[in-house]
Amino acid sequence: MDALLDKETAFAEEPLIFEKGSTGRTAVELPETWNDETQLKKSLPSSMIRNAFEGFPEISQVELVRHFTRLSQWNYGLDTGFYPLGSCTMKYNPKVHEDIVKLEGFSFIHPLQPEELAQGALQILYELERYLAAITGMDRVTLQPAAGAHGELTGMTIIRAFFTDRGEKRTKVLIPDTAHGTNPASVSMCGFTPVPIKSGKGGWLEATAVDAVMDENTAAIMITNPNTLGIFEKEISRIAGIVHKRGGLVYIDGANLNALMGIVRFGDIGCDVLHMNLHKTFSTPHGGGGPGAGPVAVKDTLASFLPVPVIEKKGDGFSLDYDLKKSIGRVKSFYGNFLVCVRAYAYIRTLGPTGLKRVSQTAVVNANYLRKRLEKYFFLPYKTPCMHECVFTDREQQKYGVSTLDIAKRLIDYGFHPPTIYFPLVVHGALMVEPTETESRVTLDRFIDTMIAIANEAEKSPDILHNAPQRVKITRVDEVQAARKPVLRWKDVKKGS
Ligand SMILES: *Cc1c(COP(=O)(O)O)cnc(C)c1O
């Protein structure tokens, strides 16, 4: 009975596709001629023709469709619920973007199409560059990097080329302890030595700390702003002054620009190089590591080092310039992730300057609303008002033996994606919550009520949290084992539990 009850309901198991179907079953019937081996050999090189098909799934179309539809329904995404994953800006992305990128002129354009036949695409890229320059107060922008970390690598390579060109051997880059984890990695990959600096008690970097370490051997400072505590680096102008005075450059990691559009322009307060994440702030779906874009903006002094090609406007036309003498070269095939740029362009054109400013204002208000309403229940290591995200810890819940991981897992039972946990590293047991501007008051209140309910459970019945999640197909897993030795077959999952 139970087996039957489970078979087709929400609790149904789903075998691997390899375990389904039976010999001879197919999803589509091909014309006879397609199965004709001599015909096949005429049209395909022999190296591309498989001889053995052993172990391939043989399954009907309806089984196939149900298999993947079911799996998709078990997934958690922005289209199913609140996704407060700090630092990732999991905002809702308007569906009209998907309609726009499907237009034939965008989706069918070929990267080798001659410039004369790609004027519309080049115009969009050119104008997007101008918009991003205006939003950040910078002069030129490359759209080519495919992600934030790729933007960092590109920006640091530009900084290295700048000093090499001047015949200066600077080896160090200063990085505050609240920077994103990718920052020191990018710096090292570029051959610089990252030098960590401690931020102050309020959660921001103090100019005096920079003054103490900045020297003629230091190429740059790399600052995530707002930092990973969700706090604005308010001494940035003074810090930039100190760094510039000793010949260094200022790199801003602007992946969290969602907090600042129309409010702060880093180009106006001392920034030389900055990257943005189009897939965060400028609205491209990016769960599961899909395509992104991490454009890098620079001041005119660094423009001649940008990767090629750069897009130029001559008269009414647009062209690609490959002839930048000091360019660091190519960082990506063709012109970057074009359709991510099209989505960003559509987003900016739809909202306009006042709309973008409201995005950031709302993102900041939402985060502070959560912060204020939850501070009685969860410990806030920094009391400073936050920007787009806030960081709590499990200090109060530790009294009952409940950890950040338990809280995160319990949120799954209540239907929420957990926030980012145990990051930033400067906060012990961090719970980093980024609500974004696209969530309604109703959703925020439901999340807050849930967090309060979990705080009560931690006190009264901590075992519920230790065993969470329960209202899911796969309950608490051993995280290390799950990463090293994943169990993928349903029947093995059942055996293990
Ligand atoms: C997300 C993020 C990055 C990395 O961006 P990816 O696109 O994931 O490579 C870098 N810095 C900050 C501050 C971020 O939030």
The ligand as an SDF file (V2000), in Angstrom:
LIG
                    3D

 15 15  0  0  0  0  0  0  0  0999 V2000
   29.8260   37.3220   -6.4260 C   0  0  0  0  0  0  0  0  0  0  0  0
   30.9860   38.1180   -6.0940 C   0  0  0  0  0  0  0  0  0  0  0  0
   32.2160   37.9290   -6.7560 C   0  0  0  0  0  0  0  0  0  0  0  0
   32.4520   36.8210   -7.7600 C   0  0  0  0  0  0  0  0  0  0  0  0
   31.6340   36.8800   -8.8660 O   0  0  0  0  0  0  0  0  0  0  0  0
   31.4660   35.5840   -9.8000 P   0  0  0  0  0  0  0  0  0  0  0  0
   30.6260   36.0400  -10.9360 O   0  0  0  0  0  0  0  0  0  0  0  0
   30.8150   34.5390   -8.9620 O   0  0  0  0  0  0  0  0  0  0  0  0
   32.8310   35.1670  -10.2350 O   0  0  0  0  0  0  0  0  0  0  0  0
   33.2540   38.7610   -6.4370 C   0  0  0  0  0  0  0  0  0  0  0  0
   33.1300   39.7180   -5.5060 N   0  0  0  0  0  0  0  0  0  0  0  0
   31.9630   39.9240   -4.8330 C   0  0  0  0  0  0  0  0  0  0  0  0
   31.8770   41.0130   -3.7990 C   0  0  0  0  0  0  0  0  0  0  0  0
   30.8580   39.1340   -5.0880 C   0  0  0  0  0  0  0  0  0  0  0  0
   29.7200   39.3180   -4.4190 O   0  0  0  0  0  0  0  0  0  0  0  0
  1  2  1  0
  2  3  1  0
  2 14  2  0
  3  4  1  0
  3 10  2  0
  4  5  1  0
  5  6  1  0
  6  7  2  0
  6  8  1  0
  6  9  1  0
 10 11  1  0
 11 12  2  0
 12 13  1  0
 12 14  1  0
 14 15  1  0
M  END
$$$$
